[in-house]
Amino acid sequence: LGSMTFPASRPRRLRRTSAIRSLVAEARLTPNDLIAPLFVKEGLRSPEAVVSMPGVSQHTVDSLAAAAKELAAAGVRALILFGVPERKDPVGSAADDGDGIVQVALRRLRDDLGDDVVLMADLCLDEYTDHGHCGVLLDDGTVDNDATLERYASIALAQADAGAAVVAPSGMMDGQVGTIRAALDGAGHADVAVMAYATKYASCFYGPFRDAAECAPRFGDRAAYQMDPANGREALREAALDEAEGADILMVKPAMSYLDVVAALRSQTELPVAAFQVSGEYAMIKAATARGWLDEDRLVMETLVSIKRAGADLILTYFAGDVAVRLS
Ligand code: PBG
């Protein structure tokens, strides 16, 4: 005990009891921070379990409406819809069809829930194209950025007309936020917000989602439009561009392997920052906890609070319902 300053500095004083720990907790998780991703599939008779995501289903419109009510009752204030259409084609026609599955689902949820729950719609083409890429293709099989933007603008209008309060472009095309913003404003939807998947990495962690949304690319991969996991500075550039184009919320995706990006983005912007704990993160947690190797309750809370600590204001997570129930 030679050090002069040691006796004065005892951080353990503030860790002695649960009460004092909660008093000095820096990051807190509440149901209001959570956004629940939900899948709705056209033509389904009853909900279908997603094998690689235990506890997650592809919904019918009716089972979706029931799930949304349950989430709302548990205190979750936002959900984001992913649609699986019956028919796919090269341009993803079902995505902006007024009677497309997401539009049908949005109208139903808006009627059921009104303004109690923020209705968000993922805005992309990969679930709707027969080739599984996030845009329309050139003859050489690469994605045509600017032709895809026209499709995105049209999808944004279809989703807004159907009652989406927030559209969330996830295709990583250059200029997508500005194009969508202009289209919404031009059609009287100035109130519809854009949550940009600003920095979306070309990630292995989306594997289970591609089963749930039936959207694995038939050839190639998404590395020519989604970001390289090696890049952090580029993530900030992407986010700055989206902000300049009029994004209202900036998202980082996936979450757990990219907390450095969440933290850096938090200090770059004044906008709300969201992080998406994606399907593969969910699947890893479920797989390890099912074997008894890790404790699910503690693991889920630790992962989510660490995402908040890194700087996320909002978290998209398939655990939203479970966690909201536990918190309330
Ligand atoms: C694309 C989209 C994907 C996810 C959200 N939007 C898949 C992809 O880019 O391959 C992944 C979500 C998850 O893994 O939970 N529409």
Boltz pocket constraint, residues with backbone or C-beta under 6 A from the ligand:
constraints:
  - pocket:
      binder: B
      contacts: [[A, 122], [A, 123], [A, 124], [A, 125], [A, 126], [A, 127], [A, 170], [A, 171], [A, 205], [A, 206], [A, 207], [A, 208], [A, 209], [A, 210], [A, 215], [A, 222], [A, 277], [A, 278], [A, 279], [A, 280]]
      max_distance: 6.0
